[in-house]
Amino acid sequence: MSSSAKRICLDADMGESFGVYHHGNDAALIPLVTSANIACGMHAGDPSVMAQTVALATAHGTCIGAHPGFNDIWGFGRRQMAMSAKDIEYLVTYQIGALQALAGAQGATVDYVKPHGALNSMAHQDSAIASAIARGIRAADRDLIFVANCLSEMVTSGENEGLRVIHEAYADRQYLPNGCLMPRAMKDAVISDPGTAARRTFEMLERQELTTCDGTRLVTPIETFCIHGDERAAVSIAKAIRKNCATHHIATATVADMAI
């Protein structure tokens, strides 16, 4: 393993409850990860949940990130929407600003941004959408870190906007041979077995390669791994990865740490 791969960042999507609807087990998951992608009220979350999740992250010393998505509560932000690049840019800035205000009220800061769901998957290959997201991040705060899918247009767009970019892979999702995430509608797209997820995560970290569904290996920097907090196996997967890290003497780090 190279010296750059002797530490790992684990981020997780959180704060995705809203109103009377409870989603995920943030209290159990947050001690196991280093960085929290907090929903900003569009695909999920609400002001109270956002504030509560900020408090939970602060209590555990967890790095805070904004998790903006499409305004699609019914579809949990996982349905594609046709929007102009300017509308996407404003949508991203708006959501970041909301989380920044709620975090600031508690003396906390937002360190990074990681797009959610369909917005994220569309931006993987669409440079116009990726650039709109990058501009939206920069408009909110040019010091924010852009957590971008490995091998995506978001990496290029973030760098073009002068943002610090962190390359993200997924611990609980399968990849297509082109480096995109396998669509959720496809069989086995979501990895629910903790042992399998932990093994794949270690292999990808060690090799700095994405492992795809047909065995293809795609070389890329990998600095953080995402766990979807809404999945039932999220806590078990996080525990398995942390156990594997301890066995292999891999230190954990936050998104902010990885960007230094």
Buried (B, 14 or more C-beta within 10 A) or exposed (E): EEEEBEBBBBBBBBBBBBEEEEBBBBEBBBBBBBBBBBBBBBBBBBBEBBBBBBBBBBEBEBBBBBBBBBBBBEBBBBEEBEBEBEEBBBBBBBBBBBBBEBBEEEEBBBBBBBBBBBBBBBBBBBBBBBBBBBBBBBBBBEEBBBBBBBBBBBBBBBBBBEBBBBBBBBBBBBBBEEBBBBEEEEEEBBBBBBEBBBBBBBEBBBBBBBBBEEEBEBEBBBBBBBBBBBBEBBBBBBBBBBEBBEEEEBEBBBBBBBBE
